[in-house]
Structure formats: C-alpha cells, structure tokens
Amino acid sequence: MPDRFQVSSRATGVRRTLDVWVYDDVEAMRAAARRFFPEHAYLTTGACCQIPGYRFPRPAGPWFGIIRYFRGQLDTETIVHEIAHAAMEIYFADCTSWDSRTRAHFRGDNEAIAYLVGELASRVTQGMRRAGIRTELETP
C-alpha cells in the first residue's frame, strides 16, 4: 500500500488540496495513474501529476488532484517538477479565465516550465549543500 497524505494551499486566495501518493514499486505507481487517467497510458516516468479537479469554467471545490511519486525517484528535481505542474493548474484555475491567452502556458502540461523549476530547485539545493547550508529537505 502506498503512503499517502494531503497538502493544501491558499496562495491564490482559494484553498486547493492535493493528494500525494508515494509508491514502493514504479509499476504500481504507473498502473494506478493509468487506472485513474487512461490518457496516461504512455506514462514511463517515476512520477506524475493528475489534475481532474479542474473543470470548465472553474473547479467545483477545494480538492484538485493527485501527485504520484515512486520512492526510488524522490529527488528534489522530480518532487518540485510535479509540484510545478500542480501549481500551474491551480494558478490557471484561480488567477486567469478559461479563454485567457495564458491557457497555452499555464495548463499543467507545460513540461518546459516544470523541468526548468525542478532543475533550478535541484541546483539551488545542491549549491546550498556544497556551501554547508542545511535546508528543510535535510532536517529529520
């Protein structure tokens, strides 16, 4: 059974909640993602963000979606990458309109932004570690 917990934010002025699932087995994570979203049949990675909570023209409630991780790929870059997908979807839902021109960039499938944010977060935490600066990620 995967570990699960919820996280919430009101950063946009609206409470949004995400479920986070962490699987021991990458195939179990992928199978669960495919069952939940058949469109994710292509999934070959060790993490994914699934946002069914957004429905036209606005989300109905605070629950927004699921981030799934494989325990063998819990590095800063992957964790933050999936969070970036969720953040883009939440931002789009709460801070723009459905017909906004930002839709092409702030829907959650913008891989370029998610990779950029994940990679930069990873590089910053690595730099801090090299400089002897402890982060919350390293505190038990």
N, C-alpha and C positions, 0 to 999 in steps of 0.2 A: 504494500500500500504506500503510495507517495505521501510525503509530508505536504501539508497544505496550511495556508494562513491567508489572511486578507490584509490589504493595505488600502488606505483612503487618503484623499487629499481634497482640500477646499481652495487650492491655489487659484483656480479660475473663478471663485465665488460660488461654485456649485460643488456639493460633495459628490465625489466619484470614487467608487470602490472597485478594486481589482482582486481577484483570487490569484494566488501564486501557488503553483504545484511544483514540487521537486521530486523527480523520479530517480530511482537507482539504476534503472535499465533504459537505455536510449530508445530501444524498440518499443517499450511500453509507453514512453512519452510520445513517440510518433504515432502509435496506434490510437492513443487517447485523443490526440489532436485531430487525427483523420476521422474518428467517430464523431467528434464534436463539430468539425467543419470538413465535410467531404471534399471541399475545394482544396484542402491541404494534403491531398493525395501525393503531391510532389515532394513533400517535406523530407529533407535528408539531413537537416541540421540537428544540433543538440539543444535547441531552444526555439520557442515561438511565442508570438503574442496573438491572441484571438479575441477580437472585439465585436461580439454580437450585440452589445448593449446600445450601439448607435443605430438608430432607425430614423428614417426621414419623417418629419423635418427636424426633430430633436429627440434625444434619448428620453425614455419614459421614466426612468428612476435613477437612483444612485449607482446600482450595480452596472459595471461597464464591460468587464471581460475577464480573461484568464491569461496569465503569463505562465508558460510551462518551461521548465529547465530540466536538463539531465545533470545529475550530480557530478559526472565526470567532466563537465564543461562549465563550472561555476567560477569563471574568471571575471575580473572587473569589466572587461570589454563586452563579454556576452551578456552579463547582467544588465549593464547600462544600455546596450543596444536594444534589448527588448523593452526596457523601460521607455526609451526614446520613442519606439513605435506607439506605446500606450499614451504617452504624453502628447504626441502629435494628434492622435484621435480625440483625446479629451479637449485639447486646445481647439481643434476644428469644431467640435460639438458645442463648446461653450463660448467661444470668442469670435466665431465667424458665422456667416449664414450659408445655407446649403448651396446657394448659387454663387457664392464668392469665387473670385478667381484664385484664391489661395487653396481651393479644394484640391487642385492638382499637386500641391506641395505638402499640404498638411493632413492628408489622409494617411493612415498608418502604414501604408505600403511603400513609403518613400525610403528605400534602402540606403540611398546616399547619405541622408541626414542621420539615420540610425547608425550606420558604420562610422561616420565622422564623430558623432557624440561618443560612441563606445570607445573608439580608438583614442580620442583625446583624453577621456576619463582614465583609460588604462595607462597612457603615457604620463599623465599628471601623477597618478598614484605611484607609478614606478619611480618617477623623479623624486617624489617625497620620501619614498623608502630609501633610495640611494643617499638622500641628504640626511637620513636619520630622523625624519619627521614621522611620527606614528599617526595613523589615521584610524577612524572609527572602524574601518574594514579589518584592521589587525587587532583590535581590542577585544579580548574574550568577554 
